[in-house]
Amino acid sequence: MSVNIAKTLVKLLEDCEVKAAFGVSGGFIAPIWQALTESEKIKIFHCRHESGGAFSASEFSLCQQVPAVAFATAGPGISNALTGLRAAKLDGAKVIFISSITSVTPSGKWSLQETTVQDIDGLCLPDGHGYFDEIIIINQKDDYFDVEKKLRKGLNKKDGYVVGIFLTAKVQQEIINYENDEVLSLSHDDLDENAKRHSQEIADLLVNENAVFWAGFGARHASALLTQIAVKTNSRVISTPRGKGIFNEKHSLYAGTSGLGSDTESIYKTLHCPLLSAVIIMGSRLGELSSSYVQNNLEKVKVYYIGLNAQEIKGNLPPHTVLIDSDIETFLTSIDACMAEKVIPPSHIKAISAPHDSHKCYSDAAKDVIHPLDVMSVVQEIAIDMFDCYVASEAGNSFVWTNRYLKFSNPLRYRISTAYGAMGHYACGLVGLAASKERCAIGIIGDGSILMSNEVSTAVRFGLPAIWLVMNDAGYNMCRQGQELLGYPPLDCSIPQVDFALFGQSIGATGYNVRNKKELREALIHAIEEKKPAVINAFIDKYEIPPLGDRVETFRKLKEELDAK
Ligand SMILES: Cc1ncc(C[n+]2csc(CCOP(=O)(O)OP(=O)(O)O)c2C)c(N)n1
């Protein structure tokens, strides 16, 4: 087959199960853009900002469990995309970023948007840091033949892969004779002898003693197995914010969400129960917003860590942790098999019930604004329990309220960025969540975040079922309240109040203004049933403070350490 490199690459992407591409075009990627547009298997979403494209590709990849493409032109296209790409890498998405270099070395002509190999090289660091896991430069025809092998190997990784493919505009158009005929096959994992021994040990422990599972996003594929084992052995389960829904949060064995917004007391009681003998951590790096670092106090119990790249996480776990470098599903299957014949005695540990009363009305009618807890009740009732939507929550006060008060029964419905926490992630990434149109995606977004960056217009262009629920408090409230909680003097955090209903309408979405629970219920039901882009402007009570305690404490300790130096 004789076609140009751009088309050959797109054919390879199709073979790798890519179904969607998100980004912004430009002269240096014109042949790739055209080839993506002509593809019958890949749907192309032309976005309003390259980071919006990268956030959307990341969300599409994670929720659809396939690789996705992000594309951008050289120069500013690349630098604009970086925030979204870094988030994708930290979240374990599979994103293939396609862009251009203008020349290998500086041309000396100061040409427009000049981008050289040197500019790109620093974006991928050997220790696994940086923006990419791998960079592939295609400057001449022969460079292409490496792409397929590298891509197939990278996409086979289970813990995510963000690769940057940079082609000169010239090479994209060069004709090659090439067949992509190898079928992409995912590797199957087997447990090594060491892991097998540990699975027997943990199975015995689950049967004879009391253990708690602590599930992170990396355990999302093992939801059914985890549930089966936890229920069979009466073991409690905690999840990180990104792991919400992997174990049904309404189940009596669920002991709460750790990290930002967590119910500190419930988590403490669970992890320090005198009858507890082990904590089994799965698929989380237990970073600050996932754990508030409470794992550091687990001196008295055994601790196991199960997941890929366990060595990388070692530094964030108690020193006596047993590290089991394994695929979680495979490992839990082995535990389950070890337990098959055993009789399990009843547990002495009691379940803890949820504190938030969703039927109560928290808003004060006289104030003519809605209490954030009432927003949570309506989202729970309508978006989660009634319509099973994707619910994404933005950095800011939004993700503190939602971590604590929303309850999910299914994995991969709640989306949140606790590793990078970039404002704008979901104001943009909602497009990636809604792109398949299989279910409605709702973003709970601060006014500061939607003003920073959003992809409402892209959703309108493609008629996506995406709803921006704006928590309008006329300010950067997390910053304002954070200053106050730390006892610092107040600084300016105000944002002139915006009419986001009008803002949405001006872009082509449906707009709603809501000031109480009833109006929010009606607007949300209407917007979900309409299956079209909508912006709901919720005037919220800015004086209500979300459960920020742990975050403030970590901040305070950090400051004390710095002051002591
Ligand atoms: C890109 C980026 N810039 C800055 C921050 C720091 N930051 C975290 S929350 C926040 C305020 C968010 O304001 P808003 O979106 O209005 O939400 P609110 O806290 O008021 O609910 C800021 C500035 C960030 N997380 N990401």
The ligand as a MOL file (V3000), in Angstrom:
LIG
                    3D

  0  0  0     0  0            999 V3000
M  V30 BEGIN CTAB
M  V30 COUNTS 26 27 0 0 0
M  V30 BEGIN ATOM
M  V30 1 C -4.4980 26.0270 36.9390 0
M  V30 2 C -4.6260 26.2980 38.4100 0
M  V30 3 N -4.3220 27.5270 38.8920 0
M  V30 4 C -4.4340 27.7810 40.2190 0
M  V30 5 C -4.8460 26.8050 41.0910 0
M  V30 6 C -4.9170 27.1060 42.6000 0
M  V30 7 N -6.3450 27.1350 43.0510 0 CHG=1
M  V30 8 C -6.9130 26.0580 43.6130 0
M  V30 9 S -8.5070 26.3040 43.9660 0
M  V30 10 C -8.4760 27.8760 43.4080 0
M  V30 11 C -9.7240 28.7290 43.4300 0
M  V30 12 C -10.8200 28.0940 42.6400 0
M  V30 13 O -11.8700 29.0230 42.4590 0
M  V30 14 P -13.2450 28.5850 41.8250 0
M  V30 15 O -13.0350 27.8080 40.5960 0
M  V30 16 O -14.1160 29.7700 41.7080 0
M  V30 17 O -13.8200 27.5650 42.8940 0
M  V30 18 P -14.2450 27.8380 44.4280 0
M  V30 19 O -13.0840 27.4760 45.2760 0
M  V30 20 O -14.6440 29.2660 44.5530 0
M  V30 21 O -15.3780 26.9180 44.6560 0
M  V30 22 C -7.2000 28.2070 42.9440 0
M  V30 23 C -6.8280 29.5310 42.3890 0
M  V30 24 C -5.1430 25.5320 40.5370 0
M  V30 25 N -5.5320 24.5100 41.2870 0
M  V30 26 N -5.0560 25.3200 39.2090 0
M  V30 END ATOM
M  V30 BEGIN BOND
M  V30 1 1 1 2
M  V30 2 1 2 3
M  V30 3 2 2 26
M  V30 4 2 3 4
M  V30 5 1 4 5
M  V30 6 1 5 6
M  V30 7 2 5 24
M  V30 8 1 6 7
M  V30 9 2 7 8
M  V30 10 1 7 22
M  V30 11 1 8 9
M  V30 12 1 9 10
M  V30 13 1 10 11
M  V30 14 2 10 22
M  V30 15 1 11 12
M  V30 16 1 12 13
M  V30 17 1 13 14
M  V30 18 2 14 15
M  V30 19 1 14 16
M  V30 20 1 14 17
M  V30 21 1 17 18
M  V30 22 2 18 19
M  V30 23 1 18 20
M  V30 24 1 18 21
M  V30 25 1 22 23
M  V30 26 1 24 25
M  V30 27 1 24 26
M  V30 END BOND
M  V30 END CTAB
M  END
